[in-house]
């Protein structure tokens, strides 16, 4: 045997020591073992695995041989003849159930049936877990609201004019009869159709109060440039919206903040990398207040960026980077979190979402309903029913794909994962999802990328000479344009 690391495994050196990291998704239960700590001795041996040396030459010491054998048993180390060949557009493997393949998700594994690792995780079901934010049933939400009628609002909804938040707004105000404050962050790259949808909502929902907040372009531009360099993407949503609107909800005593996050948008954290419950069975689960504070702390309290070896660390880095770009914006939110932790009796707005699958069924039905009730419209020529409010969504798709492909992040291309999950969970047919996937910003650079670079004054020379994350996200797009 001439050992090498299997395709998409890489040795990473950190302050905590060396680790093996898998840049892909393994079949369960190995999906939970994507990061493996190794000894410095094993790290040195792995560094020499170029396929030219025999196993016996690399593992002479018995303890080292045992550690390397364990890695071989886990599929991390293989004979050079067993190393997988990277997929190409012409030669790749596709899932039999969803639209995933191992070209757009490099390192994606399949079982003997041909089912991809994502679908296997969904098939196994979600264990008891703590999700990104707790999802309420309508009955529970209404019961909680009946207990608190002190504010003139029952809920604030973070509103974008897109499909999900528009449905949530109509559902909460008209079907559930809640007193709603709809809060819209006027992000410069909000689609004009979404702005028109908001204007139509104001006319069609006269019982709803609306508020809009615009940040200065210079602030947004500087933050987007910094975000691109620090974490490889220009996006600021939805983290900045919480900094803007949570203090406002606190000031008005609003008991709940609702936002229109699709069930498929939490599929990774709920099914693929869930947080296991505490082994201490005597410990009670966190209250909704405690869950809200935990949610806010990931967005409000500064912490340094860490080397992202795990999906959740990459997500934490995203929020931490936005906080560093917009530090002054987060001060009121930080103050509220500190006060709430110091005073357990202090009432704070609770962050939640309503389970959308039970509320409106498939996406086509939701869009038909919104058209009838709110005169809501899809952006012209857009096929995808997710992320219908952002003009630069395809840029996010592209840079996430490029950084994942280049093994700079363990964060999967988000829109592709969401679209595939929509097939498994019955929101779309496979044919519909494939049709919508045609406009995702991967694997090729979308045209809107170049206009955004011009807006932000990011040049090819700047990308070429910088030492941050930009080259891994943008180099191929800029080289292709110059060619």
Beta strands, then each sheet from edge to edge (+ up, - down):
strand 1: 3-5
strand 2: 9-14
strand 3: 17-22
strand 4: 35-37
strand 5: 77-79
strand 6: 135-136
strand 7: 155-158
strand 8: 180-185
strand 9: 209-213
strand 10: 256-259
strand 11: 350-354
sheet 1: 1+ 5-
sheet 2: 2+ 3- 4+
sheet 3: 6+ 11+ 10+ 7+ 8+ 9+
end
